[in-house]
Amino acid sequence: MQTIDPNDISSFKIDLPDPEQDDINHLEFLAQLEKAWAVCDRFDLQTEIWRGRILRIVRDREKKGGEGRGAGFLHWLRDREISKTRAYGLIQLADSSDELVGEGSLDQASVNQFSKRAFIETAQSVPEVQQMISEAANQGQEITRKQVRRLTDEFISATSSLLPEEIRERTQENLLPSRIVAPLVKELSKLPDSHMEDLQESLRKEPEINCIKEVTTRAKSITKLLEASLSLRALQFVDLDLEKAMREAQRLDVLGLMADALTHAQAIEASILRFHSSWKKLDSLQERIWLESGSSTPYLRELLEVLQNLSGNTMRISLGEIAGGKRIRLQIAEESADQLDPPQIN
């Protein structure tokens, strides 16, 4: 990578193909652009690392004795129009660089071999993958995000303790592709042990690609179902054995449908909460405007009367073409907690 004089940006040059050039084929044209883009990406990585180090120094200075307990750091960010999220992302990138270069086996000059995303992926990977990637970069290989992900997938597919030994062995022998096994490991890691055991037993009985795909889908559905059930208020009013319901759904091969149903139920509850908040706010605003208006504002009052259709306890809403021109009628009844009966299951 070139050394760039900050006072002379013209010293930074990249060879770009001429879009009017006729003696270059399309593939070669794209290859030259890709190479130029990679140079920018690597330069961007170095810049981001140094910006992260600068931000870290500003933050640490505030921790040591800055006025306002961090106010100076926030003021510094505001002056440069940098959000806190981006600032801490850059600091994390600088920390990753220190870990890979300072404490790891990556040579400083080898940072130039990484794209920005590949460097971040490497910093987030397990130490064994970091070691393999660092060795490749030190040997002059260009490191892409795709390469880091492939090595990560291969490593976890061959070593993860979440997988039965039969799956790990077949992966190590290249009988099972890591791109199929790695997503399985990711989904299994989200499950409690009680659910994982049944899935692992299925994998032991049939350590084949089709079974792996099926178990991955099943694990994903279980995770989605469990997450939705924890926040679904409708389930809090009933003594429901969710585990048995899940087993029955699995026996009927509708576990995925059940997970989707609970996810939509969760979305409905969240929508109702947002709707109620907006409904109350509209009623309050409408009342304030009505009190400020009078007979001299007939058009304003006409507007408020129209809005009354959306702020009253009963409203009729047309969804137009979505519902075939039909109207939906909603009736809202607010009750205190002691008036609310739990839903009945017949």
WOLINKA-V676065 format. One record per backbone hydrogen bond with DSSP energy under -1.0 kcal/mol. CO is the residue of the C=O (numbers start at 0). NH is the residue of the N-H. If there is no record, write none. Layout:
{{CO,NH} {CO,NH}}
//
This chain:
{{4,7} {7,10} {8,11} {17,20} {24,28} {25,29} {26,30} {27,31} {28,32} {29,33} {30,34} {31,35} {32,36} {33,37} {34,38} {35,39} {36,40} {37,41} {38,42} {39,43} {40,44} {41,45} {42,46} {43,47} {44,48} {45,49} {46,50} {47,51} {48,52} {49,53} {50,54} {51,55} {52,56} {53,57} {54,58} {55,59} {56,60} {57,61} {58,62} {59,63} {60,64} {61,65} {69,73} {70,74} {71,75} {72,76} {73,77} {74,78} {76,81} {77,80} {82,86} {83,87} {84,88} {85,89} {86,90} {87,91} {88,92} {89,93} {90,94} {91,95} {92,96} {93,97} {94,98} {95,99} {96,100} {97,101} {97,102} {99,105} {107,110} {108,111} {109,112} {110,113} {112,142} {114,118} {115,119} {116,120} {117,121} {118,122} {119,123} {121,124} {125,129} {126,130} {127,131} {128,132} {129,133} {130,134} {131,135} {132,136} {133,137} {134,138} {135,140} {136,139} {142,114} {143,147} {144,148} {145,149} {146,150} {147,151} {148,152} {149,153} {150,154} {151,155} {152,156} {153,157} {154,158} {155,159} {159,162} {163,167} {164,168} {165,169} {166,170} {167,171} {168,172} {169,174} {169,175} {170,173} {176,179} {176,180} {177,181} {180,184} {181,185} {182,186} {183,187} {184,188} {186,189} {187,190} {191,194} {191,195} {192,196} {194,198} {195,199} {196,200} {197,201} {198,202} {199,203} {200,204} {201,205} {205,207} {207,211} {208,212} {209,213} {210,214} {211,215} {212,216} {213,217} {214,218} {215,219} {216,220} {217,221} {218,222} {219,223} {220,224} {221,225} {222,226} {223,227} {224,228} {225,229} {227,231} {232,235} {237,239} {239,241} {240,244} {241,245} {242,246} {243,247} {244,248} {245,249} {246,250} {247,251} {248,253} {253,257} {254,258} {255,259} {256,260} {257,261} {258,262} {259,263} {260,264} {261,265} {262,266} {263,267} {264,268} {265,269} {266,270} {267,271} {268,272} {269,273} {270,274} {271,275} {272,276} {273,277} {274,278} {275,279} {276,280} {277,281} {278,282} {279,283} {280,284} {281,285} {282,286} {283,287} {284,288} {285,289} {286,290} {287,291} {288,292} {293,296} {296,300} {297,301} {298,302} {299,303} {300,304} {301,305} {302,306} {303,307} {305,308} {306,309} {307,311} {312,331} {314,329} {316,327} {318,321} {319,324} {320,323} {322,325} {325,318} {327,316} {329,314} {335,338}}
//
